[in-house]
Amino acid sequence: SKSGWKFMVLNSMLMKTPESVKEDEFAQIEWMENEFAQRNSKNRYGTIVFMHHPFFDNHIDEEDGYHSITRSRRSGYLDEFVKGDVKAVFSGHRHTTIPERAYQNIRLINTNAICKSFDNTPGLRVVKLYEGTIREEFYRIDELPEKVEFKM
């Protein structure tokens, strides 16, 4: 926890291919649920999750694919995220830019790669956290600022 926010990093491979690592996935779910249960003033603004794979590209019911979390598992995790007061999920994996999506009030933000990009110039995302507010901006690698201002 930092400045009222809680941060959680999850292994999305356990969500994507759970049949081969069931014990590990169950352990991650148990840990995640325990972390969500420990809400207090140190994380009063909510939780931000970081993981490699996005849940989906366009909509929660789309077919399984190489890039996203297994369809049968998406709703379960996202429903737990709602209960756990997750405000945003940041992911990558695609090496492309897909528009921001949402699940209920959770922002699902996928960021292009900083190395090889398949659809446009690579870059990185800067995330700024304020009192209850998440602001983020993607910078193309050829347009990186010399410094980033963290003012409201």
N, C-alpha and C positions, 0 to 999 in steps of 0.2 A: 504494500500500500504506500502511496505517496500523494500528498496534497489532496486527500479526500477521494482518491481513485484507487481501485484495486486492479492489478494486472495479473493475467493468467495466460500461460503458454501451454497449449495442448498439442499432443502428438496426433495429427489428423490421419496418419497412416493407420492408427488403431481404429478410427472411425470408418476408413475407406475399405479396409480388408480385415474386418473383425473375426472372420471365421478361422483365420490362421493364428490369431493372437488373442483368443477370448479372455484368458486370465489377465493379460495386460490391459485389455480394454475395460474389463470390469474394475480393475484397480484404478484406472484413470477416472472412470465414472464415480467411483466411491470417493476418491480424493477431491474431484471437482464438486460433488454435492456437499462434502464436508467444508470445503472452502466457501461455497455459497452460503452455508449455514452460519458462518462466522461474520456476518455483517455487523458493522459497528461504526462509530464516528470516524474511524480512520479511512473508511471507504464509503462515506455517505453519498457520494455522487454516482456510485455504481462500479461495474467491472468492465474492463476492456480485455478482450480475448485476442490472442495472436496465434495463428496456426498456418500451416503451409497450404493446404488445399481449401478452395472455396466450397461452400455448401452446394451451390448450383450456379449456373451461368445466367439463366433467364427467369426461371420460376421453380418453386419447390417441388413440383410434380414432374419435372422433366426426367427423361430416361437416364439411367446410369451411364456414365461416361468416364473416360480416362482422367479428366480434369477435376471432377467433383466428388463430393462425399456420396457414398452409396444411398440411393433413394430411400431405402427402407429405414435408414438411420437418421435422416435429416431432421424430421419433425421431432423425434425424441430428444435429440440434442438441443435443438432450437427451443423447444418447450421448456427444457431445463434452464436454458439461458434466460428465458423470460422470467421464470421463478427466481433465478439468481441475480436479477437486476443487471444483466449485461446490457450495455449501451451500444457497443460496437464490436464487430469482429473484423480484424484485419488479416487478409490472406494474400497469397501470391500464386505460385505454381504455373499459371497460365502463360507467362511471358507475352501477354497481350493485355490490353486495357479493356475491361468490361465495365459497363456502367454500374454505379452504386445501386445495390438492391436493398430491400428491407424485409424483415420478418417481424410482424407486429411493430414494435417500436425499436427494434434492434437494427442498426445500420450495418450492412454487409459490404465491406470495402475491399476490393481486390486491387492490388498494385502491380503494375508492370515490373519487369526485371530491370536491374541496373546494368546487366551485361547484354545478353542476346534477347532482342525483342522481335516478335514475329509480325507486328502490325504497325509499329511506329517507333519513334526514338526512345531508347531506354531512359530510365530515370529513377527517382526515388520520391518517397512521400514523407513529408514532415508533418508530424502530428503535434498540435498544440492543445494543451488541456488547461481549462480555466475552471472557475467555480461552476460545476455542473454543465459545462459546455465543451464540446469537442470540435476543434477546427483542424482541418487538414488540407494540405495542398500538394499536388504532384508537380515536381520540377523535372523537366527534361534534362538529360545529362549535359546537353549543350547550352542550357540556360540556368545552371545552378547558381544561386546567389552566393556572394562572398560571405554574407552573414544573414541570419534569419532573426527578425525581430519578434519577441514574444510579448507583445502588448495587445491588450484587448481592443 
